[in-house]
């Protein structure tokens, strides 16, 4: 089931990323619209990209193209194009357009995951997403947010975007997929995930005073060593960013074992 979930989620991510990549290719000046005369080329590229992940555009595209080919200003905005995407892809796209910092994401997550479990309850989804957008100072439509969360929670396959085992809990690594790839710092640690034993060994090594948590200086040393040992996965030039995001999971500057395990441990801790 988890493998099917990952494939489903990956398909949505791929399609959303491709949509944004193609859009930015045409809107390279960042105006938020493309000229109507480029719409046919945009749609053509998008269709080819979606076929690559086994997805098809709906018949609504033809009507959309016809509408904007005849429009007076000859422009089409990103918001207009969102209507051709299924709700779950629209959901991803909306947040990837709005969220620019993984720091806001982690700090908001920390408020909801008070027990350091690495999960929040599914029924907290709407509040979590609203607070996340507020913290990032991003505009949002309350009605649209309600639509996204209700659809995600009431349609089983869509809730499984985040809840892979249907236990009513949403995991940090899954929810972090809302972030653009370049901002999802958790992706950088996928290649260095370690077993529980390996993790415990490394934690105890860097928790030199044996107080049960790692502080910012100890984390700095740990990350430097990880960067050196995993050069293909971790870039030492991003050390400050890694440290800032991981410390956002801490409790008053104290990074406890379970917090760090969310990032580094490949097994359930």
Secondary structure by P-SEA (a helix, b strand, c coil): caaaaaaaaaaaaaaaaaaaaaaaaaaccccccccccaaaaaaaaaaaaaaaaccccccaaaaaaaaaaaccccccccccccccccaaaaaaaaaaaccccaaaaaaaaaaaaccccccccccaaaaaaaaaaaaacbbbbaaaaaaaaaaaaccccccccccccccccccccccccccccccccccccccccccaaaaaaaaaaacccccccccaaaaaaaaaaaaaaccccccccaaaaaaaaaacccccccccaaaaaaccccccc
